[in-house]
Amino acid sequence: MIHRSFTDLDVYKECRQLRIAISGLVKSDFPTEEKFRLMDQILRSSRSITANIAEGHGRFYHKENISFCRKARGSMEETLEHLITAFDEGYITAGVLKTFKVKIDSCSKLINGYIKYLKKAQHGEEESD
């Protein structure tokens, strides 16, 4: 499972689609007065997911990569919280929130699987040293 680029990772591809969908959502469904508040926060947290996956991949050390994947997972939870806030404020419907929750759950499973893979690979490296 050697990847030449983070863009080859299924977890990155899926999280990228989530980021793109969130960007479209906030640009079309959020009121302009939220531009520098909730809208900015949700865009930053969703962008942090893919940025952390990319940065971790570039570290070339499994332990560091795992750490960045955990940060990505945290950013994903933050993004979900911002979506819940958007629902509570009446900016999105329950259906939209549910759709994004399903996407976030799918991305979480992929991140957790990637972390598990990295832990196994890290363990294999330690045995060969």
VMD Tcl script that draws the C-alpha trace (Angstrom):
set ca {
  {0.00 0.00 0.00}
  {2.75 2.47 -0.96}
  {1.34 5.79 -2.08}
  {3.40 8.22 -4.10}
  {1.20 11.15 -3.17}
  {-1.37 11.91 -0.49}
  {-3.77 12.51 -3.38}
  {-3.69 8.74 -4.05}
  {-5.12 7.96 -0.61}
  {-8.79 6.98 -0.49}
  {-9.11 8.78 2.84}
  {-7.85 12.01 1.27}
  {-10.16 11.65 -1.74}
  {-13.23 11.12 0.45}
  {-12.32 13.96 2.84}
  {-11.69 16.23 -0.13}
  {-15.22 15.56 -1.37}
  {-16.52 16.42 2.10}
  {-14.54 19.69 2.07}
  {-15.88 20.61 -1.37}
  {-19.47 19.85 -0.31}
  {-19.13 21.97 2.84}
  {-17.68 24.84 0.85}
  {-20.67 24.75 -1.49}
  {-23.07 24.55 1.43}
  {-21.77 27.58 3.30}
  {-21.50 29.69 0.17}
  {-25.13 29.07 -0.74}
  {-27.02 28.49 2.53}
  {-25.39 30.72 5.16}
  {-26.41 34.34 5.72}
  {-23.85 37.01 4.90}
  {-23.63 38.14 8.53}
  {-22.05 34.74 9.32}
  {-19.25 35.25 6.76}
  {-16.59 36.05 9.36}
  {-18.04 33.89 12.13}
  {-19.53 30.45 11.66}
  {-18.92 30.36 7.91}
  {-15.21 31.08 8.41}
  {-14.91 28.52 11.21}
  {-16.56 25.71 9.28}
  {-14.46 26.39 6.19}
  {-11.26 26.41 8.26}
  {-12.09 23.20 10.13}
  {-13.10 21.34 6.96}
  {-9.93 22.49 5.19}
  {-7.87 21.39 8.16}
  {-9.01 17.79 7.63}
  {-7.39 17.40 4.22}
  {-4.45 19.64 5.11}
  {-3.54 17.43 8.07}
  {-3.80 14.25 5.99}
  {-1.48 15.81 3.40}
  {1.00 17.11 5.97}
  {1.11 13.80 7.82}
  {1.74 11.92 4.60}
  {4.66 14.21 3.85}
  {6.39 13.46 7.14}
  {7.47 9.94 6.06}
  {7.41 8.71 9.68}
  {4.44 6.60 10.68}
  {4.28 8.05 14.21}
  {4.09 11.63 12.91}
  {1.63 10.65 10.19}
  {-0.62 9.05 12.82}
  {-0.47 12.25 14.87}
  {-1.60 14.35 11.90}
  {-4.37 11.87 11.11}
  {-5.60 12.27 14.67}
  {-5.59 16.05 14.16}
  {-7.59 15.54 10.96}
  {-10.07 13.42 12.91}
  {-10.38 16.19 15.49}
  {-10.99 18.76 12.76}
  {-13.69 16.51 11.38}
  {-15.44 16.44 14.75}
  {-15.10 20.23 14.93}
  {-16.68 20.50 11.48}
  {-19.60 18.35 12.63}
  {-20.07 20.61 15.66}
  {-20.17 23.65 13.39}
  {-22.80 21.91 11.26}
  {-24.85 21.20 14.38}
  {-24.57 24.89 15.27}
  {-25.73 25.80 11.76}
  {-28.73 23.53 12.25}
  {-29.46 25.02 15.68}
  {-29.33 28.52 14.17}
  {-31.73 27.50 11.40}
  {-29.21 27.82 8.54}
  {-29.49 24.18 7.49}
  {-32.23 21.56 7.76}
  {-32.17 18.32 9.71}
  {-31.90 16.49 6.39}
  {-28.80 18.44 5.37}
  {-27.24 17.82 8.77}
  {-27.99 14.10 8.49}
  {-26.47 13.93 5.00}
  {-23.26 15.55 6.23}
  {-23.20 13.34 9.33}
  {-23.24 10.28 7.04}
  {-20.35 11.73 5.00}
  {-18.39 12.56 8.15}
  {-18.96 9.06 9.55}
  {-17.66 7.58 6.29}
  {-14.56 9.79 6.42}
  {-14.00 8.91 10.08}
  {-14.03 5.21 9.25}
  {-11.45 5.79 6.52}
  {-9.21 7.85 8.81}
  {-9.46 5.21 11.54}
  {-8.60 2.50 9.01}
  {-5.62 4.49 7.76}
  {-4.41 5.02 11.33}
  {-4.71 1.27 11.94}
  {-2.71 0.58 8.77}
  {-0.02 3.07 9.84}
  {0.22 1.52 13.30}
  {0.77 -1.92 11.78}
  {3.37 -0.53 9.40}
  {5.08 1.28 12.27}
  {5.16 -1.93 14.31}
  {6.69 -3.77 11.36}
  {9.43 -1.15 11.05}
  {10.27 -1.42 14.76}
  {10.69 -5.21 14.45}
  {13.03 -4.89 11.47}
  {15.36 -2.38 13.19}
}
mol new
graphics top color blue
foreach p $ca { graphics top sphere $p radius 0.5 }
foreach p [lrange $ca 0 end-1] q [lrange $ca 1 end] { graphics top cylinder $p $q radius 0.2 }
display resetview
